[in-house]
């Protein structure tokens, strides 16, 4: 690439920094994404009824990292797990407990 041949090394330094940040982030990641095998062991499950109680959201909190995920179903299989569990925040959980449906949840409901 031509930008590596320029006398000014700024571009090559920036590309090097991008690569370094990617590799560092990759090595420091926490592998706590929910899956069929670890969902009942590594996560706390919170059920939040919506409206009159006919419908509920399910929140999962990782015991390893404290991160949150949400779903609108408890019926998981290997085909739909990645589609029905989405990352969320603790604030999303608090909002749903207070009866306010966060925008992530409305998008999730539209997909289903």
C-alpha positions in Angstrom: 0.0 0.0 0.0 1.2 3.5 -0.8 0.5 5.0 2.5 3.3 2.9 4.1 5.8 4.4 1.6 5.2 8.0 2.5 8.0 9.9 4.3 5.5 10.9 7.0 5.1 7.8 9.2 1.8 9.0 10.8 -0.4 6.7 8.7 1.7 3.6 9.5 1.8 4.5 13.2 -2.0 4.9 13.2 -2.5 1.5 11.5 -0.1 -0.1 14.0 -2.2 1.4 16.9 -5.4 0.1 15.4 -4.0 -3.4 15.1 -2.6 -3.2 18.7 -6.0 -2.0 20.1 -7.8 -4.8 18.3 -5.4 -7.5 19.5 -5.5 -6.2 23.1 -9.3 -6.0 23.1 -9.5 -9.5 21.7 -7.2 -10.9 24.3 -9.0 -9.2 27.2 -12.5 -10.2 26.2 -14.6 -12.2 28.7 -16.2 -15.3 27.1 -19.5 -15.1 28.9 -21.9 -15.0 26.0 -25.0 -17.1 27.0 -25.4 -20.4 25.3 -27.5 -23.6 25.9 -24.9 -25.2 28.2 -24.0 -22.3 30.5 -27.3 -20.4 30.7 -28.5 -22.2 33.8 -25.1 -22.4 35.5 -23.4 -19.1 34.9 -26.3 -16.7 34.9 -28.9 -15.3 37.3 -32.4 -15.3 35.7 -34.9 -12.4 36.3 -38.5 -12.5 35.1 -40.2 -9.2 34.6 -44.0 -9.3 33.8 -45.2 -6.8 31.3 -48.6 -5.1 31.4 -51.2 -7.5 32.9 -48.8 -10.3 33.4 -49.6 -12.3 30.3 -46.2 -11.5 28.8 -42.8 -11.4 30.4 -39.2 -10.4 29.6 -36.4 -12.6 30.8 -33.2 -10.9 31.9 -29.9 -12.8 32.5 -27.0 -11.4 34.5 -23.6 -13.0 34.1 -22.1 -14.3 37.4 -18.6 -13.8 35.8 -18.8 -10.3 34.5 -22.0 -8.7 35.7 -23.1 -8.0 32.1 -26.8 -8.3 31.2 -28.8 -9.9 28.4 -32.5 -10.0 27.7 -35.0 -12.1 25.9 -38.7 -12.4 25.3 -38.7 -16.2 25.6 -37.4 -19.0 27.7 -37.7 -21.5 24.9 -34.2 -21.8 23.5 -32.6 -24.2 21.1 -29.4 -24.1 19.1 -31.0 -22.5 16.1 -32.7 -19.5 17.8 -30.4 -18.7 20.8 -28.4 -16.0 19.0 -31.6 -14.4 17.7 -33.6 -14.2 20.9 -30.9 -13.2 23.5 -29.6 -9.7 23.1 -27.2 -7.7 25.2 -28.7 -5.0 27.4 -27.8 -2.8 30.3 -28.8 -2.8 34.0 -30.7 0.4 33.3 -32.8 -1.5 30.7 -33.7 -4.0 33.4 -34.6 -1.2 35.9 -36.7 0.5 33.2 -38.7 -2.6 32.5 -39.3 -3.3 36.2 -40.7 0.2 36.4 -43.0 -0.5 33.4 -41.1 1.5 30.8 -40.2 -0.7 27.8 -36.7 0.2 26.6 -36.1 0.7 22.8 -34.0 -2.4 22.6 -37.0 -4.4 23.7 -39.4 -2.9 21.2 -36.9 -3.7 18.5 -36.6 -7.3 19.8 -40.4 -7.6 19.8 -40.6 -6.5 16.2 -38.1 -9.2 15.2 -40.2 -11.9 16.7 
